[in-house]
Amino acid sequence: MAGQWALNMLLVAIIGFGTCLGGGALMERITQDNRNMFAPEQAP
């Protein structure tokens, strides 16, 4: 029973961490696209 609990916690951690990183990367991309669209002179 403890092994299943540990495995479930590991899967939750991996999926949660990947979701967090993916969401952050997506938000950064959206923010940069909006900055480029509304203020092209400030685009890098």
Long-range contacts (C-beta under 8 A, 24 or more apart in sequence): none
